[in-house]
């Protein structure tokens, strides 16, 4: 896909193309850094949002960009999030973590919509 964030030199960390979602997320992180968000908070954002991008890549293959992100897709991910197990504890995520992830996802999607990606 043209302009999809692929590294033409093949030097990306996982040798794959960056999705439209990940490209906007990079901008989102820069915006947050500009707002003096700590590195720890940015790592927390990664922990909560990167699984969403991975899920989009694997589960609903018809979603290649924001224009295909239908209203029904996000609730499906939210169910997946509730079922997700913590890498640290092996247990399901705490309700507060799930709610934090929901809020962060909404914040990210609103920023993306404001950037004209939808």
C-alpha positions in Angstrom: 0.0 0.0 0.0 1.5 3.3 -1.0 2.5 5.6 1.8 1.8 2.9 4.4 4.9 3.5 6.5 7.0 0.6 5.0 10.7 0.9 5.5 12.0 0.6 2.0 15.5 -0.3 3.3 14.1 -3.3 5.2 15.7 -1.8 8.4 12.5 -1.9 10.5 12.8 -3.8 13.8 10.4 -6.6 12.7 10.9 -6.3 8.9 7.2 -5.5 8.3 5.2 -2.5 7.1 3.9 -0.1 9.7 0.1 0.1 9.7 -1.8 3.4 9.3 -2.8 3.0 12.9 0.8 2.6 14.1 1.9 5.7 12.0 -0.8 7.8 13.7 0.2 6.3 17.1 3.7 7.5 16.5 2.3 11.0 16.1 0.1 10.5 19.2 3.3 9.6 21.2 5.1 12.6 19.9 2.2 14.8 20.9 2.2 13.3 24.4 6.0 13.8 24.7 5.5 17.4 23.8 3.0 17.6 26.7 5.9 16.4 29.0 4.4 12.9 29.6 7.0 10.7 31.3 8.7 7.8 29.7 7.0 5.5 32.1 3.6 6.8 30.9 4.6 6.3 27.3 5.6 2.7 28.1 2.2 2.3 29.7 0.6 3.6 26.5 2.6 1.1 24.5 1.5 -1.7 26.8 -2.2 -0.8 26.4 -2.3 0.2 22.7 0.1 -2.0 20.8 -2.0 -5.1 21.4 -4.9 -3.3 19.7 -2.7 -2.8 16.6 -1.6 -6.4 16.7 -5.2 -7.5 17.0 -6.2 -5.4 14.0 -3.5 -7.0 12.0 -4.6 -10.5 12.9 -8.4 -10.6 13.6 -10.4 -8.3 11.3 -8.2 -8.5 8.1 -10.6 -6.2 6.2 -9.4 -3.3 8.4 -6.3 -1.8 6.7 -6.9 1.8 7.7 -9.1 4.2 9.7 -11.7 4.3 6.8 -12.4 0.6 7.4 -12.6 0.9 11.2 -16.3 0.4 11.7 -18.1 1.2 14.9 -18.6 -2.6 15.5 -14.9 -3.4 15.4 -13.9 -1.6 18.6 -16.4 -3.4 20.9 -15.0 -6.7 19.5 -11.5 -5.6 20.6 -12.9 -4.5 24.0 -14.1 -8.1 24.6 -10.7 -9.4 23.6 -9.1 -7.0 26.1 -11.3 -8.3 28.9 -10.1 -11.8 28.0 -6.4 -10.8 27.8 -4.0 -12.1 30.3 -1.3 -10.0 31.9 2.2 -10.8 30.7 3.4 -10.2 34.2 0.9 -12.2 36.3 -0.6 -14.6 33.8 -4.1 -13.5 35.1 -6.7 -11.5 33.4 -6.2 -7.8 33.5 -7.6 -5.9 36.5 -10.8 -4.0 35.8 -9.0 -0.7 36.4 -6.5 -1.6 33.7 -9.2 -2.6 31.2 -11.0 0.8 31.8 -7.7 2.6 31.5 -7.1 0.9 28.1 -10.6 1.7 27.0 -10.1 5.4 27.8 -6.7 5.5 26.1 -8.1 3.8 23.0 -10.9 6.4 22.8 -8.4 9.2 23.3 -6.2 7.9 20.6 -9.1 7.4 18.1 -10.4 10.9 18.8 -6.9 12.3 18.1 -6.8 10.3 14.9 -10.2 11.5 13.9 -9.1 15.1 14.6 -6.1 14.5 12.3 -8.4 13.7 9.5 -7.6 10.0 9.3 -11.2 8.9 9.4 
